[in-house]
Amino acid sequence: MDFSLATDKEILNELSSRVKQWRLNINMTQKDLASYCGVHVQTIKTLEGSGRVTLETVIKVLRAFNQLGSLDKILPSPGISPIQLHKLQGKQRKAASKSKK
């Protein structure tokens, strides 16, 4: 699936489908997955249905599937830009500056 061309709803549907397929591939019931993740079975049903669950639940499910490494692919660390690194000169940035208008 080309996520860049998909709507938010299409992406949620695809991810929900993938979660269900992962669960089935490891031969786990919704109840078993819920128990492993420490969430209610309805939360897993919601995840596999509409996909509208908390990010914390997604992390728990990724952990259950041994897929936490996938998070770096989803949102890699941005690091510090070379310009910011030069400006910091060894100081670590702690807050954003006010926008200049």
PyRosetta script that sets phi, psi and omega in degrees:
from pyrosetta import init, pose_from_sequence

init()
pose = pose_from_sequence("MDFSLATDKEILNELSSRVKQWRLNINMTQKDLASYCGVHVQTIKTLEGSGRVTLETVIKVLRAFNQLGSLDKILPSPGISPIQLHKLQGKQRKAASKSKK")
pose.set_psi(1, 136.5)
pose.set_omega(1, 176.5)
pose.set_phi(2, -92.0)
pose.set_psi(2, 97.7)
pose.set_omega(2, -176.0)
pose.set_phi(3, -63.5)
pose.set_psi(3, -26.0)
pose.set_omega(3, -178.1)
pose.set_phi(4, -68.3)
pose.set_psi(4, -20.8)
pose.set_omega(4, -179.9)
pose.set_phi(5, -101.6)
pose.set_psi(5, -5.5)
pose.set_omega(5, -174.2)
pose.set_phi(6, -91.2)
pose.set_psi(6, 153.4)
pose.set_omega(6, 173.8)
pose.set_phi(7, -77.5)
pose.set_psi(7, 165.1)
pose.set_omega(7, 177.4)
pose.set_phi(8, -57.3)
pose.set_psi(8, -42.2)
pose.set_omega(8, -179.2)
pose.set_phi(9, -63.6)
pose.set_psi(9, -41.0)
pose.set_omega(9, 178.4)
pose.set_phi(10, -64.7)
pose.set_psi(10, -38.3)
pose.set_omega(10, 178.6)
pose.set_phi(11, -66.6)
pose.set_psi(11, -44.6)
pose.set_omega(11, 176.9)
pose.set_phi(12, -59.1)
pose.set_psi(12, -43.4)
pose.set_omega(12, 179.1)
pose.set_phi(13, -62.3)
pose.set_psi(13, -42.2)
pose.set_omega(13, -180.0)
pose.set_phi(14, -65.9)
pose.set_psi(14, -45.9)
pose.set_omega(14, 179.8)
pose.set_phi(15, -64.8)
pose.set_psi(15, -38.8)
pose.set_omega(15, 176.8)
pose.set_phi(16, -60.8)
pose.set_psi(16, -43.6)
pose.set_omega(16, 178.2)
pose.set_phi(17, -61.4)
pose.set_psi(17, -42.1)
pose.set_omega(17, -179.3)
pose.set_phi(18, -66.5)
pose.set_psi(18, -40.1)
pose.set_omega(18, 177.5)
pose.set_phi(19, -60.1)
pose.set_psi(19, -46.2)
pose.set_omega(19, 179.6)
pose.set_phi(20, -61.2)
pose.set_psi(20, -43.7)
pose.set_omega(20, -179.8)
pose.set_phi(21, -64.9)
pose.set_psi(21, -40.8)
pose.set_omega(21, 176.2)
pose.set_phi(22, -59.7)
pose.set_psi(22, -45.4)
pose.set_omega(22, -179.3)
pose.set_phi(23, -61.1)
pose.set_psi(23, -43.9)
pose.set_omega(23, 179.4)
pose.set_phi(24, -67.4)
pose.set_psi(24, -37.1)
pose.set_omega(24, 179.8)
pose.set_phi(25, -62.3)
pose.set_psi(25, -31.3)
pose.set_omega(25, 178.2)
pose.set_phi(26, -96.8)
pose.set_psi(26, 11.1)
pose.set_omega(26, 174.3)
pose.set_phi(27, 57.4)
pose.set_psi(27, 51.3)
pose.set_omega(27, -178.2)
pose.set_phi(28, -119.9)
pose.set_psi(28, 136.3)
pose.set_omega(28, 176.8)
pose.set_phi(29, -79.4)
pose.set_psi(29, 164.4)
pose.set_omega(29, 176.0)
pose.set_phi(30, -60.8)
pose.set_psi(30, -38.8)
pose.set_omega(30, -179.9)
pose.set_phi(31, -64.4)
pose.set_psi(31, -43.5)
pose.set_omega(31, 178.8)
pose.set_phi(32, -63.1)
pose.set_psi(32, -43.6)
pose.set_omega(32, 180.0)
pose.set_phi(33, -64.6)
pose.set_psi(33, -42.6)
pose.set_omega(33, 178.4)
pose.set_phi(34, -60.3)
pose.set_psi(34, -44.7)
pose.set_omega(34, 179.7)
pose.set_phi(35, -62.9)
pose.set_psi(35, -44.3)
pose.set_omega(35, 179.6)
pose.set_phi(36, -61.8)
pose.set_psi(36, -39.4)
pose.set_omega(36, -177.1)
pose.set_phi(37, -83.5)
pose.set_psi(37, -13.6)
pose.set_omega(37, -178.3)
pose.set_phi(38, 74.9)
pose.set_psi(38, 32.9)
pose.set_omega(38, 178.2)
pose.set_phi(39, -125.2)
pose.set_psi(39, 168.1)
pose.set_omega(39, 178.2)
pose.set_phi(40, -74.7)
pose.set_psi(40, 148.7)
pose.set_omega(40, 179.7)
pose.set_phi(41, -58.2)
pose.set_psi(41, -31.5)
pose.set_omega(41, 178.5)
pose.set_phi(42, -63.3)
pose.set_psi(42, -30.1)
pose.set_omega(42, 177.9)
pose.set_phi(43, -64.4)
pose.set_psi(43, -40.9)
pose.set_omega(43, 178.1)
pose.set_phi(44, -68.4)
pose.set_psi(44, -40.5)
pose.set_omega(44, 177.8)
pose.set_phi(45, -61.6)
pose.set_psi(45, -40.9)
pose.set_omega(45, 178.5)
pose.set_phi(46, -65.7)
pose.set_psi(46, -43.7)
pose.set_omega(46, 178.4)
pose.set_phi(47, -58.3)
pose.set_psi(47, -44.9)
pose.set_omega(47, -179.1)
pose.set_phi(48, -77.5)
pose.set_psi(48, -14.1)
pose.set_omega(48, 179.3)
pose.set_phi(49, -93.5)
pose.set_psi(49, -78.5)
pose.set_omega(49, -176.2)
pose.set_phi(50, -93.9)
pose.set_psi(50, -21.2)
pose.set_omega(50, -178.3)
pose.set_phi(51, 82.0)
pose.set_psi(51, 0.9)
pose.set_omega(51, -175.5)
pose.set_phi(52, -89.3)
pose.set_psi(52, 83.4)
pose.set_omega(52, 176.9)
pose.set_phi(53, -132.1)
pose.set_psi(53, 174.1)
pose.set_omega(53, -179.5)
pose.set_phi(54, -74.4)
pose.set_psi(54, 158.7)
pose.set_omega(54, 176.0)
pose.set_phi(55, -62.3)
pose.set_psi(55, -34.2)
pose.set_omega(55, 177.5)
pose.set_phi(56, -59.6)
pose.set_psi(56, -40.3)
pose.set_omega(56, 178.3)
pose.set_phi(57, -65.2)
pose.set_psi(57, -41.7)
pose.set_omega(57, 178.2)
pose.set_phi(58, -59.9)
pose.set_psi(58, -42.7)
pose.set_omega(58, 179.6)
pose.set_phi(59, -63.0)
pose.set_psi(59, -42.5)
pose.set_omega(59, 178.8)
pose.set_phi(60, -61.6)
pose.set_psi(60, -41.3)
pose.set_omega(60, 179.8)
pose.set_phi(61, -68.6)
pose.set_psi(61, -42.3)
pose.set_omega(61, 176.4)
pose.set_phi(62, -59.8)
pose.set_psi(62, -39.0)
pose.set_omega(62, 177.6)
pose.set_phi(63, -63.2)
pose.set_psi(63, -42.8)
pose.set_omega(63, 179.6)
pose.set_phi(64, -62.0)
pose.set_psi(64, -34.7)
pose.set_omega(64, 179.7)
pose.set_phi(65, -87.8)
pose.set_psi(65, 2.8)
pose.set_omega(65, -177.3)
pose.set_phi(66, 57.8)
pose.set_psi(66, 44.2)
pose.set_omega(66, -176.3)
pose.set_phi(67, -124.8)
pose.set_psi(67, 24.2)
pose.set_omega(67, 179.7)
pose.set_phi(68, -62.0)
pose.set_psi(68, -26.9)
pose.set_omega(68, 177.6)
pose.set_phi(69, -61.7)
pose.set_psi(69, -20.9)
pose.set_omega(69, 179.0)
pose.set_phi(70, -66.6)
pose.set_psi(70, -20.7)
pose.set_omega(70, -178.3)
pose.set_phi(71, -63.1)
pose.set_psi(71, -33.8)
pose.set_omega(71, 177.6)
pose.set_phi(72, -66.2)
pose.set_psi(72, -27.4)
pose.set_omega(72, 177.3)
pose.set_phi(73, -77.4)
pose.set_psi(73, -34.3)
pose.set_omega(73, -179.1)
pose.set_phi(74, -70.9)
pose.set_psi(74, -48.0)
pose.set_omega(74, -176.6)
pose.set_phi(75, -143.5)
pose.set_psi(75, 83.5)
pose.set_omega(75, -179.0)
pose.set_phi(76, -65.1)
pose.set_psi(76, 154.2)
pose.set_omega(76, 177.7)
pose.set_phi(77, -62.4)
pose.set_psi(77, 129.5)
pose.set_omega(77, -177.5)
pose.set_phi(78, -74.9)
pose.set_psi(78, -20.0)
pose.set_omega(78, -177.2)
pose.set_phi(79, 66.4)
pose.set_psi(79, -168.0)
pose.set_omega(79, 178.6)
pose.set_phi(80, -111.8)
pose.set_psi(80, 134.3)
pose.set_omega(80, -179.5)
pose.set_phi(81, -67.1)
pose.set_psi(81, 151.5)
pose.set_omega(81, 178.7)
pose.set_phi(82, -56.4)
pose.set_psi(82, -35.2)
pose.set_omega(82, 179.2)
pose.set_phi(83, -66.3)
pose.set_psi(83, -46.9)
pose.set_omega(83, 178.4)
pose.set_phi(84, -63.8)
pose.set_psi(84, -38.9)
pose.set_omega(84, 179.2)
pose.set_phi(85, -60.3)
pose.set_psi(85, -43.0)
pose.set_omega(85, 178.7)
pose.set_phi(86, -64.6)
pose.set_psi(86, -43.0)
pose.set_omega(86, -179.7)
pose.set_phi(87, -64.7)
pose.set_psi(87, -36.6)
pose.set_omega(87, -177.7)
pose.set_phi(88, -70.7)
pose.set_psi(88, -34.2)
pose.set_omega(88, -179.2)
pose.set_phi(89, 43.3)
pose.set_psi(89, 56.5)
pose.set_omega(89, 176.4)
pose.set_phi(90, 92.1)
pose.set_psi(90, -11.3)
pose.set_omega(90, 177.9)
pose.set_phi(91, -91.4)
pose.set_psi(91, 142.6)
pose.set_omega(91, 178.3)
pose.set_phi(92, -92.6)
pose.set_psi(92, 131.1)
pose.set_omega(92, -179.2)
pose.set_phi(93, -69.2)
pose.set_psi(93, 134.7)
pose.set_omega(93, -177.2)
pose.set_phi(94, -116.0)
pose.set_psi(94, -17.9)
pose.set_omega(94, -178.5)
pose.set_phi(95, -153.9)
pose.set_psi(95, 158.9)
pose.set_omega(95, 176.8)
pose.set_phi(96, -79.1)
pose.set_psi(96, 152.8)
pose.set_omega(96, 177.5)
pose.set_phi(97, -88.2)
pose.set_psi(97, 160.5)
pose.set_omega(97, 178.7)
pose.set_phi(98, -67.1)
pose.set_psi(98, 143.7)
pose.set_omega(98, 178.0)
pose.set_phi(99, -72.1)
pose.set_psi(99, 141.5)
pose.set_omega(99, -179.6)
pose.set_phi(100, -99.3)
pose.set_psi(100, 127.3)
pose.set_omega(100, -177.9)
pose.set_phi(101, -114.3)
pose.dump_pdb("model.pdb")
